[in-house]
Amino acid sequence: MISISELVPNNHLLRKVDAILDLNFVYELVEDKYCLDNGRPSIDPVILVKILLIQRLFGIKSNETNN
């Protein structure tokens, strides 16, 4: 079995960014925006920031499709 991580080259830009960028500060910035005991589980806010970063780095304008 192969993991997705094995498919990404060691010198890929995203690996380099991940090695130097610590986004843990995001949790403190948003902790008062999330309810721990009510509603559905949220998407990890760091993942949301990473998605925006990837969009910017690779020129992805949106997650919508053009029909």
PDB file of N, CA, C and O in Angstrom:
ATOM      1  N   MET A   1       0.845  -1.176   0.000  1.00  0.00           N
ATOM      2  CA  MET A   1       0.000   0.000   0.000  1.00  0.00           C
ATOM      3  C   MET A   1       0.892   1.240   0.000  1.00  0.00           C
ATOM      4  O   MET A   1       1.951   1.256   0.627  1.00  0.00           O
ATOM      5  N   ILE A   2       0.459   2.256  -0.697  1.00  0.00           N
ATOM      6  CA  ILE A   2       1.236   3.500  -0.817  1.00  0.00           C
ATOM      7  C   ILE A   2       0.464   4.634  -0.155  1.00  0.00           C
ATOM      8  O   ILE A   2      -0.764   4.680  -0.232  1.00  0.00           O
ATOM      9  N   SER A   3       1.169   5.538   0.488  1.00  0.00           N
ATOM     10  CA  SER A   3       0.508   6.706   1.079  1.00  0.00           C
ATOM     11  C   SER A   3       0.681   7.898   0.141  1.00  0.00           C
ATOM     12  O   SER A   3       1.608   7.932  -0.668  1.00  0.00           O
ATOM     13  N   ILE A   4      -0.202   8.855   0.255  1.00  0.00           N
ATOM     14  CA  ILE A   4      -0.124  10.053  -0.592  1.00  0.00           C
ATOM     15  C   ILE A   4       1.190  10.774  -0.366  1.00  0.00           C
ATOM     16  O   ILE A   4       1.769  11.322  -1.304  1.00  0.00           O
ATOM     17  N   SER A   5       1.660  10.781   0.857  1.00  0.00           N
ATOM     18  CA  SER A   5       2.918  11.448   1.184  1.00  0.00           C
ATOM     19  C   SER A   5       4.088  10.882   0.382  1.00  0.00           C
ATOM     20  O   SER A   5       5.006  11.619   0.022  1.00  0.00           O
ATOM     21  N   GLU A   6       4.061   9.595   0.105  1.00  0.00           N
ATOM     22  CA  GLU A   6       5.128   8.971  -0.676  1.00  0.00           C
ATOM     23  C   GLU A   6       5.119   9.430  -2.131  1.00  0.00           C
ATOM     24  O   GLU A   6       6.137   9.325  -2.815  1.00  0.00           O
ATOM     25  N   LEU A   7       4.000   9.929  -2.606  1.00  0.00           N
ATOM     26  CA  LEU A   7       3.887  10.366  -4.000  1.00  0.00           C
ATOM     27  C   LEU A   7       4.421  11.778  -4.225  1.00  0.00           C
ATOM     28  O   LEU A   7       4.640  12.189  -5.364  1.00  0.00           O
ATOM     29  N   VAL A   8       4.631  12.516  -3.142  1.00  0.00           N
ATOM     30  CA  VAL A   8       5.118  13.892  -3.240  1.00  0.00           C
ATOM     31  C   VAL A   8       6.641  13.890  -3.114  1.00  0.00           C
ATOM     32  O   VAL A   8       7.176  13.389  -2.125  1.00  0.00           O
ATOM     33  N   PRO A   9       7.340  14.443  -4.101  1.00  0.00           N
ATOM     34  CA  PRO A   9       8.809  14.463  -4.041  1.00  0.00           C
ATOM     35  C   PRO A   9       9.313  15.222  -2.811  1.00  0.00           C
ATOM     36  O   PRO A   9       8.667  16.157  -2.337  1.00  0.00           O
ATOM     37  N   ASN A  10      10.470  14.807  -2.306  1.00  0.00           N
ATOM     38  CA  ASN A  10      11.050  15.437  -1.119  1.00  0.00           C
ATOM     39  C   ASN A  10      11.382  16.905  -1.324  1.00  0.00           C
ATOM     40  O   ASN A  10      11.390  17.670  -0.360  1.00  0.00           O
ATOM     41  N   ASN A  11      11.654  17.314  -2.550  1.00  0.00           N
ATOM     42  CA  ASN A  11      12.029  18.705  -2.820  1.00  0.00           C
ATOM     43  C   ASN A  11      10.847  19.546  -3.316  1.00  0.00           C
ATOM     44  O   ASN A  11      11.057  20.643  -3.834  1.00  0.00           O
ATOM     45  N   HIS A  12       9.625  19.060  -3.171  1.00  0.00           N
ATOM     46  CA  HIS A  12       8.436  19.793  -3.623  1.00  0.00           C
ATOM     47  C   HIS A  12       8.249  21.075  -2.808  1.00  0.00           C
ATOM     48  O   HIS A  12       8.550  21.102  -1.614  1.00  0.00           O
ATOM     49  N   LEU A  13       7.762  22.113  -3.438  1.00  0.00           N
ATOM     50  CA  LEU A  13       7.555  23.409  -2.794  1.00  0.00           C
ATOM     51  C   LEU A  13       6.716  23.289  -1.515  1.00  0.00           C
ATOM     52  O   LEU A  13       7.037  23.921  -0.509  1.00  0.00           O
ATOM     53  N   LEU A  14       5.672  22.504  -1.542  1.00  0.00           N
ATOM     54  CA  LEU A  14       4.806  22.398  -0.365  1.00  0.00           C
ATOM     55  C   LEU A  14       5.517  21.744   0.818  1.00  0.00           C
ATOM     56  O   LEU A  14       5.234  22.085   1.966  1.00  0.00           O
ATOM     57  N   ARG A  15       6.418  20.829   0.563  1.00  0.00           N
ATOM     58  CA  ARG A  15       7.208  20.239   1.653  1.00  0.00           C
ATOM     59  C   ARG A  15       8.127  21.296   2.269  1.00  0.00           C
ATOM     60  O   ARG A  15       8.309  21.336   3.486  1.00  0.00           O
ATOM     61  N   LYS A  16       8.699  22.146   1.426  1.00  0.00           N
ATOM     62  CA  LYS A  16       9.586  23.206   1.920  1.00  0.00           C
ATOM     63  C   LYS A  16       8.803  24.211   2.757  1.00  0.00           C
ATOM     64  O   LYS A  16       9.260  24.625   3.822  1.00  0.00           O
ATOM     65  N   VAL A  17       7.632  24.601   2.281  1.00  0.00           N
ATOM     66  CA  VAL A  17       6.793  25.548   3.018  1.00  0.00           C
ATOM     67  C   VAL A  17       6.365  24.939   4.356  1.00  0.00           C
ATOM     68  O   VAL A  17       6.412  25.607   5.388  1.00  0.00           O
ATOM     69  N   ASP A  18       5.952  23.683   4.335  1.00  0.00           N
ATOM     70  CA  ASP A  18       5.510  23.013   5.566  1.00  0.00           C
ATOM     71  C   ASP A  18       6.632  22.927   6.595  1.00  0.00           C
ATOM     72  O   ASP A  18       6.380  22.976   7.799  1.00  0.00           O
ATOM     73  N   ALA A  19       7.867  22.800   6.124  1.00  0.00           N
ATOM     74  CA  ALA A  19       9.005  22.676   7.036  1.00  0.00           C
ATOM     75  C   ALA A  19       9.322  23.983   7.773  1.00  0.00           C
ATOM     76  O   ALA A  19       9.843  23.956   8.888  1.00  0.00           O
ATOM     77  N   ILE A  20       9.010  25.120   7.154  1.00  0.00           N
ATOM     78  CA  ILE A  20       9.373  26.402   7.776  1.00  0.00           C
ATOM     79  C   ILE A  20       8.185  27.193   8.327  1.00  0.00           C
ATOM     80  O   ILE A  20       8.378  28.124   9.109  1.00  0.00           O
ATOM     81  N   LEU A  21       6.970  26.841   7.934  1.00  0.00           N
ATOM     82  CA  LEU A  21       5.803  27.628   8.324  1.00  0.00           C
ATOM     83  C   LEU A  21       5.018  26.913   9.420  1.00  0.00           C
ATOM     84  O   LEU A  21       4.464  25.836   9.198  1.00  0.00           O
ATOM     85  N   ASP A  22       4.976  27.516  10.589  1.00  0.00           N
ATOM     86  CA  ASP A  22       4.224  26.973  11.720  1.00  0.00           C
ATOM     87  C   ASP A  22       2.908  27.741  11.836  1.00  0.00           C
ATOM     88  O   ASP A  22       2.899  28.918  12.193  1.00  0.00           O
ATOM     89  N   LEU A  23       1.819  27.079  11.537  1.00  0.00           N
ATOM     90  CA  LEU A  23       0.505  27.729  11.552  1.00  0.00           C
ATOM     91  C   LEU A  23      -0.279  27.474  12.843  1.00  0.00           C
ATOM     92  O   LEU A  23      -1.479  27.743  12.892  1.00  0.00           O
ATOM     93  N   ASN A  24       0.366  26.970  13.866  1.00  0.00           N
ATOM     94  CA  ASN A  24      -0.336  26.681  15.115  1.00  0.00           C
ATOM     95  C   ASN A  24      -0.919  27.929  15.779  1.00  0.00           C
ATOM     96  O   ASN A  24      -1.845  27.820  16.583  1.00  0.00           O
ATOM     97  N   PHE A  25      -0.397  29.098  15.460  1.00  0.00           N
ATOM     98  CA  PHE A  25      -0.942  30.339  16.023  1.00  0.00           C
ATOM     99  C   PHE A  25      -2.395  30.561  15.606  1.00  0.00           C
ATOM    100  O   PHE A  25      -3.126  31.296  16.269  1.00  0.00           O
ATOM    101  N   VAL A  26      -2.814  29.928  14.510  1.00  0.00           N
ATOM    102  CA  VAL A  26      -4.187  30.093  14.012  1.00  0.00           C
ATOM    103  C   VAL A  26      -5.193  29.603  15.049  1.00  0.00           C
ATOM    104  O   VAL A  26      -6.269  30.185  15.190  1.00  0.00           O
ATOM    105  N   TYR A  27      -4.855  28.543  15.772  1.00  0.00           N
ATOM    106  CA  TYR A  27      -5.780  28.007  16.776  1.00  0.00           C
ATOM    107  C   TYR A  27      -6.140  29.055  17.830  1.00  0.00           C
ATOM    108  O   TYR A  27      -7.302  29.168  18.222  1.00  0.00           O
ATOM    109  N   GLU A  28      -5.160  29.812  18.283  1.00  0.00           N
ATOM    110  CA  GLU A  28      -5.426  30.854  19.273  1.00  0.00           C
ATOM    111  C   GLU A  28      -6.280  31.974  18.684  1.00  0.00           C
ATOM    112  O   GLU A  28      -7.141  32.529  19.368  1.00  0.00           O
ATOM    113  N   LEU A  29      -6.042  32.301  17.421  1.00  0.00           N
ATOM    114  CA  LEU A  29      -6.800  33.380  16.784  1.00  0.00           C
ATOM    115  C   LEU A  29      -8.280  33.061  16.636  1.00  0.00           C
ATOM    116  O   LEU A  29      -9.116  33.965  16.654  1.00  0.00           O
ATOM    117  N   VAL A  30      -8.607  31.785  16.491  1.00  0.00           N
ATOM    118  CA  VAL A  30     -10.001  31.418  16.210  1.00  0.00           C
ATOM    119  C   VAL A  30     -10.691  30.660  17.345  1.00  0.00           C
ATOM    120  O   VAL A  30     -11.845  30.259  17.197  1.00  0.00           O
ATOM    121  N   GLU A  31     -10.018  30.460  18.456  1.00  0.00           N
ATOM    122  CA  GLU A  31     -10.599  29.604  19.497  1.00  0.00           C
ATOM    123  C   GLU A  31     -11.939  30.114  20.018  1.00  0.00           C
ATOM    124  O   GLU A  31     -12.774  29.305  20.424  1.00  0.00           O
ATOM    125  N   ASP A  32     -12.172  31.406  20.020  1.00  0.00           N
ATOM    126  CA  ASP A  32     -13.454  31.926  20.503  1.00  0.00           C
ATOM    127  C   ASP A  32     -14.549  31.861  19.432  1.00  0.00           C
ATOM    128  O   ASP A  32     -15.697  32.216  19.700  1.00  0.00           O
ATOM    129  N   LYS A  33     -14.206  31.416  18.236  1.00  0.00           N
ATOM    130  CA  LYS A  33     -15.179  31.315  17.133  1.00  0.00           C
ATOM    131  C   LYS A  33     -15.799  29.920  17.038  1.00  0.00           C
ATOM    132  O   LYS A  33     -16.775  29.728  16.311  1.00  0.00           O
ATOM    133  N   TYR A  34     -15.250  28.956  17.755  1.00  0.00           N
ATOM    134  CA  TYR A  34     -15.706  27.578  17.672  1.00  0.00           C
ATOM    135  C   TYR A  34     -16.317  27.136  18.997  1.00  0.00           C
ATOM    136  O   TYR A  34     -15.788  27.419  20.072  1.00  0.00           O
ATOM    137  N   CYS A  35     -17.435  26.438  18.892  1.00  0.00           N
ATOM    138  CA  CYS A  35     -18.105  25.892  20.067  1.00  0.00           C
ATOM    139  C   CYS A  35     -17.685  24.431  20.228  1.00  0.00           C
ATOM    140  O   CYS A  35     -17.794  23.645  19.287  1.00  0.00           O
ATOM    141  N   LEU A  36     -17.212  24.072  21.407  1.00  0.00           N
ATOM    142  CA  LEU A  36     -16.708  22.718  21.630  1.00  0.00           C
ATOM    143  C   LEU A  36     -17.803  21.689  21.871  1.00  0.00           C
ATOM    144  O   LEU A  36     -17.582  20.496  21.664  1.00  0.00           O
ATOM    145  N   ASP A  37     -18.994  22.135  22.311  1.00  0.00           N
ATOM    146  CA  ASP A  37     -20.011  21.161  22.699  1.00  0.00           C
ATOM    147  C   ASP A  37     -21.352  21.335  21.989  1.00  0.00           C
ATOM    148  O   ASP A  37     -22.370  20.833  22.466  1.00  0.00           O
ATOM    149  N   ASN A  38     -21.368  22.034  20.866  1.00  0.00           N
ATOM    150  CA  ASN A  38     -22.628  22.264  20.175  1.00  0.00           C
ATOM    151  C   ASN A  38     -22.385  22.268  18.669  1.00  0.00           C
ATOM    152  O   ASN A  38     -21.447  22.900  18.183  1.00  0.00           O
ATOM    153  N   GLY A  39     -23.224  21.570  17.953  1.00  0.00           N
ATOM    154  CA  GLY A  39     -23.126  21.574  16.501  1.00  0.00           C
ATOM    155  C   GLY A  39     -22.207  20.496  15.952  1.00  0.00           C
ATOM    156  O   GLY A  39     -21.695  19.644  16.678  1.00  0.00           O
ATOM    157  N   ARG A  40     -22.022  20.566  14.654  1.00  0.00           N
ATOM    158  CA  ARG A  40     -21.197  19.587  13.964  1.00  0.00           C
ATOM    159  C   ARG A  40     -19.720  19.877  14.183  1.00  0.00           C
ATOM    160  O   ARG A  40     -19.342  21.017  14.450  1.00  0.00           O
ATOM    161  N   PRO A  41     -18.878  18.844  14.072  1.00  0.00           N
ATOM    162  CA  PRO A  41     -17.440  19.090  14.182  1.00  0.00           C
ATOM    163  C   PRO A  41     -16.977  20.012  13.051  1.00  0.00           C
ATOM    164  O   PRO A  41     -17.434  19.894  11.915  1.00  0.00           O
ATOM    165  N   SER A  42     -16.080  20.913  13.372  1.00  0.00           N
ATOM    166  CA  SER A  42     -15.618  21.871  12.378  1.00  0.00           C
ATOM    167  C   SER A  42     -14.443  21.317  11.590  1.00  0.00           C
ATOM    168  O   SER A  42     -13.806  20.340  11.985  1.00  0.00           O
ATOM    169  N   ILE A  43     -14.174  21.966  10.465  1.00  0.00           N
ATOM    170  CA  ILE A  43     -12.969  21.672   9.707  1.00  0.00           C
ATOM    171  C   ILE A  43     -11.822  22.354  10.440  1.00  0.00           C
ATOM    172  O   ILE A  43     -11.956  23.495  10.883  1.00  0.00           O
ATOM    173  N   ASP A  44     -10.720  21.674  10.565  1.00  0.00           N
ATOM    174  CA  ASP A  44      -9.553  22.216  11.247  1.00  0.00           C
ATOM    175  C   ASP A  44      -9.177  23.566  10.621  1.00  0.00           C
ATOM    176  O   ASP A  44      -8.928  23.630   9.417  1.00  0.00           O
ATOM    177  N   PRO A  45      -9.130  24.640  11.413  1.00  0.00           N
ATOM    178  CA  PRO A  45      -8.841  25.966  10.851  1.00  0.00           C
ATOM    179  C   PRO A  45      -7.465  26.052  10.186  1.00  0.00           C
ATOM    180  O   PRO A  45      -7.288  26.831   9.250  1.00  0.00           O
ATOM    181  N   VAL A  46      -6.503  25.279  10.645  1.00  0.00           N
ATOM    182  CA  VAL A  46      -5.184  25.286   9.997  1.00  0.00           C
ATOM    183  C   VAL A  46      -5.295  24.702   8.590  1.00  0.00           C
ATOM    184  O   VAL A  46      -4.637  25.181   7.667  1.00  0.00           O
ATOM    185  N   ILE A  47      -6.113  23.685   8.425  1.00  0.00           N
ATOM    186  CA  ILE A  47      -6.326  23.109   7.093  1.00  0.00           C
ATOM    187  C   ILE A  47      -6.947  24.154   6.164  1.00  0.00           C
ATOM    188  O   ILE A  47      -6.568  24.252   4.997  1.00  0.00           O
ATOM    189  N   LEU A  48      -7.891  24.925   6.675  1.00  0.00           N
ATOM    190  CA  LEU A  48      -8.506  25.977   5.856  1.00  0.00           C
ATOM    191  C   LEU A  48      -7.474  27.010   5.412  1.00  0.00           C
ATOM    192  O   LEU A  48      -7.506  27.462   4.268  1.00  0.00           O
ATOM    193  N   VAL A  49      -6.569  27.384   6.298  1.00  0.00           N
ATOM    194  CA  VAL A  49      -5.509  28.337   5.950  1.00  0.00           C
ATOM    195  C   VAL A  49      -4.579  27.717   4.914  1.00  0.00           C
ATOM    196  O   VAL A  49      -4.150  28.393   3.979  1.00  0.00           O
ATOM    197  N   LYS A  50      -4.265  26.435   5.078  1.00  0.00           N
ATOM    198  CA  LYS A  50      -3.395  25.761   4.115  1.00  0.00           C
ATOM    199  C   LYS A  50      -4.035  25.694   2.737  1.00  0.00           C
ATOM    200  O   LYS A  50      -3.347  25.833   1.726  1.00  0.00           O
ATOM    201  N   ILE A  51      -5.342  25.483   2.689  1.00  0.00           N
ATOM    202  CA  ILE A  51      -6.046  25.472   1.405  1.00  0.00           C
ATOM    203  C   ILE A  51      -5.909  26.822   0.722  1.00  0.00           C
ATOM    204  O   ILE A  51      -5.630  26.885  -0.475  1.00  0.00           O
ATOM    205  N   LEU A  52      -6.102  27.901   1.468  1.00  0.00           N
ATOM    206  CA  LEU A  52      -5.958  29.241   0.887  1.00  0.00           C
ATOM    207  C   LEU A  52      -4.528  29.495   0.409  1.00  0.00           C
ATOM    208  O   LEU A  52      -4.321  30.100  -0.643  1.00  0.00           O
ATOM    209  N   LEU A  53      -3.556  29.038   1.171  1.00  0.00           N
ATOM    210  CA  LEU A  53      -2.157  29.191   0.787  1.00  0.00           C
ATOM    211  C   LEU A  53      -1.855  28.435  -0.507  1.00  0.00           C
ATOM    212  O   LEU A  53      -1.188  28.965  -1.395  1.00  0.00           O
ATOM    213  N   ILE A  54      -2.334  27.226  -0.612  1.00  0.00           N
ATOM    214  CA  ILE A  54      -2.123  26.432  -1.831  1.00  0.00           C
ATOM    215  C   ILE A  54      -2.779  27.114  -3.021  1.00  0.00           C
ATOM    216  O   ILE A  54      -2.196  27.163  -4.105  1.00  0.00           O
ATOM    217  N   GLN A  55      -3.989  27.642  -2.833  1.00  0.00           N
ATOM    218  CA  GLN A  55      -4.650  28.363  -3.923  1.00  0.00           C
ATOM    219  C   GLN A  55      -3.798  29.526  -4.404  1.00  0.00           C
ATOM    220  O   GLN A  55      -3.668  29.749  -5.608  1.00  0.00           O
ATOM    221  N   ARG A  56      -3.222  30.262  -3.476  1.00  0.00           N
ATOM    222  CA  ARG A  56      -2.400  31.425  -3.826  1.00  0.00           C
ATOM    223  C   ARG A  56      -1.094  31.004  -4.503  1.00  0.00           C
ATOM    224  O   ARG A  56      -0.703  31.578  -5.519  1.00  0.00           O
ATOM    225  N   LEU A  57      -0.429  30.008  -3.938  1.00  0.00           N
ATOM    226  CA  LEU A  57       0.862  29.567  -4.485  1.00  0.00           C
ATOM    227  C   LEU A  57       0.750  29.012  -5.901  1.00  0.00           C
ATOM    228  O   LEU A  57       1.645  29.208  -6.724  1.00  0.00           O
ATOM    229  N   PHE A  58      -0.351  28.320  -6.179  1.00  0.00           N
ATOM    230  CA  PHE A  58      -0.493  27.660  -7.472  1.00  0.00           C
ATOM    231  C   PHE A  58      -1.485  28.351  -8.405  1.00  0.00           C
ATOM    232  O   PHE A  58      -1.841  27.805  -9.449  1.00  0.00           O
ATOM    233  N   GLY A  59      -1.930  29.552  -8.032  1.00  0.00           N
ATOM    234  CA  GLY A  59      -2.796  30.330  -8.909  1.00  0.00           C
ATOM    235  C   GLY A  59      -4.169  29.727  -9.127  1.00  0.00           C
ATOM    236  O   GLY A  59      -4.767  29.910 -10.188  1.00  0.00           O
ATOM    237  N   ILE A  60      -4.672  29.016  -8.143  1.00  0.00           N
ATOM    238  CA  ILE A  60      -6.008  28.431  -8.239  1.00  0.00           C
ATOM    239  C   ILE A  60      -6.994  29.502  -7.795  1.00  0.00           C
ATOM    240  O   ILE A  60      -6.973  29.928  -6.640  1.00  0.00           O
ATOM    241  N   LYS A  61      -7.851  29.934  -8.699  1.00  0.00           N
ATOM    242  CA  LYS A  61      -8.730  31.050  -8.399  1.00  0.00           C
ATOM    243  C   LYS A  61      -9.920  30.670  -7.530  1.00  0.00           C
ATOM    244  O   LYS A  61     -10.394  31.490  -6.744  1.00  0.00           O
ATOM    245  N   SER A  62     -10.416  29.431  -7.660  1.00  0.00           N
ATOM    246  CA  SER A  62     -11.598  29.043  -6.916  1.00  0.00           C
ATOM    247  C   SER A  62     -11.713  27.530  -6.907  1.00  0.00           C
ATOM    248  O   SER A  62     -11.033  26.841  -7.667  1.00  0.00           O
ATOM    249  N   ASN A  63     -12.575  27.019  -6.044  1.00  0.00           N
ATOM    250  CA  ASN A  63     -12.861  25.585  -6.075  1.00  0.00           C
ATOM    251  C   ASN A  63     -14.112  25.305  -6.886  1.00  0.00           C
ATOM    252  O   ASN A  63     -14.563  24.161  -6.950  1.00  0.00           O
ATOM    253  N   GLU A  64     -14.681  26.331  -7.507  1.00  0.00           N
ATOM    254  CA  GLU A  64     -15.863  26.177  -8.345  1.00  0.00           C
ATOM    255  C   GLU A  64     -15.448  25.786  -9.747  1.00  0.00           C
ATOM    256  O   GLU A  64     -14.356  26.119 -10.205  1.00  0.00           O
ATOM    257  N   THR A  65     -16.340  25.073 -10.423  1.00  0.00           N
ATOM    258  CA  THR A  65     -16.062  24.700 -11.807  1.00  0.00           C
ATOM    259  C   THR A  65     -16.762  25.686 -12.728  1.00  0.00           C
ATOM    260  O   THR A  65     -17.820  26.219 -12.392  1.00  0.00           O
ATOM    261  N   ASN A  66     -16.185  25.919 -13.858  1.00  0.00           N
ATOM    262  CA  ASN A  66     -16.801  26.803 -14.863  1.00  0.00           C
ATOM    263  C   ASN A  66     -17.635  25.963 -15.812  1.00  0.00           C
ATOM    264  O   ASN A  66     -17.108  25.128 -16.547  1.00  0.00           O
ATOM    265  N   ASN A  67     -18.933  26.191 -15.790  1.00  0.00           N
ATOM    266  CA  ASN A  67     -19.831  25.424 -16.663  1.00  0.00           C
ATOM    267  C   ASN A  67     -20.263  26.255 -17.833  1.00  0.00           C
ATOM    268  O   ASN A  67     -21.021  25.782 -18.679  1.00  0.00           O
TER     269      ASN A  67
END
